[in-house]
Amino acid sequence: MHRFIEWVTDLIDDYGESFIEAPLKTLSKTVSWIFSIVIGVMSVVAYIKFIAGGGYPHAIATIKNSEEGFFAGVGDTFTNGTVHMVANNGVYKALGIIFIVQIVLALIMLFFEGKIWKWILAIIDFILIAVSGIWSLVKYNQYNKLYASLEKLYDNEEIDEVGFSNAIDKWINSIRDNIKIFAIIAAVAVVLFVVVIMISEGRCAIFSFAKSAAITCAAMPLAILILENIIGLAIGLVTIIVIGIILLIICSFADGGSDSSVATEAFDRAGNFIGWFHRK
């Protein structure tokens, strides 16, 4: 217990020193790791809930009581289980908020670097993002107005059908004429944003988020799925291995029983072909 207290004390001291030396970098790592730890705790709770809800005994009973056969029962044991506790819209929204926080921290770190040329790149990128965003919002607003007009038309309210049709054609043509330009602007904005972040000290915030996202969206849900379906997976793996061994045995017997002789042409001393003979 004394060693554990010393370990915790040293950990807190190291964290304090890191925070004093690089507060933003330390904060970005802290945010991601706290979220990952929360997801880890939620994963343990989800697995305990699976066990409490019947878990493996229920899976075994499903296989035994299957009326369609053993392997059909094995198939029935596969389930999503409690993975929804760590893979749901609430978790993804929280992950999105953390992403925004990490972006803000990365930009603040970029600002405190004091590199003017990086600021210029960032400003250009923000302008491109703003242009793309404004164009998208304008087109989306126009779409909403057209949709409202369409609802009025279906409700048999008085509306200028010709004018409505012309408005739709105009909206479609405006998108078709400008979509390539704004798509290029958006693509350049995204690429430039990635470049700006990667060449700045703020990239550590993005890397921290990437690790957290990998744990949240992949590692933890996958681990829960594997643990909760381990019986079916184990039976399937054993079945594949047994079938593979049987096939290898069959192939070895087939090769052993085959005729290994080689047919060779036979000629007389004059060089005339006289037939075939087999040699082992």
Secondary structure by P-SEA (a helix, b strand, c coil): caaaaaaaaaaaaaaaaaaaacaaaaaaaaaaaaaaaaaaaaaaaaaaaaaaaccaaaaaaaaaaccccaaaaaaaacccccccccccaaaaaaaaaaaaaaaaaaaaaaaacccaaaaaaaaaaaaaaaaaaaaaaaaaaaaaaaaaaaaaaaacccccaaaaaaaaaaaaaaaaacaaaaaaaaaaaaaaaaaaaaaccaaaaaaaaaaaaaaaccaaaaaaaaaaaaaaaaaaaaaaaaaaaaaaaaaaaaaaacccbbbbbbbcccccccbbbbcc
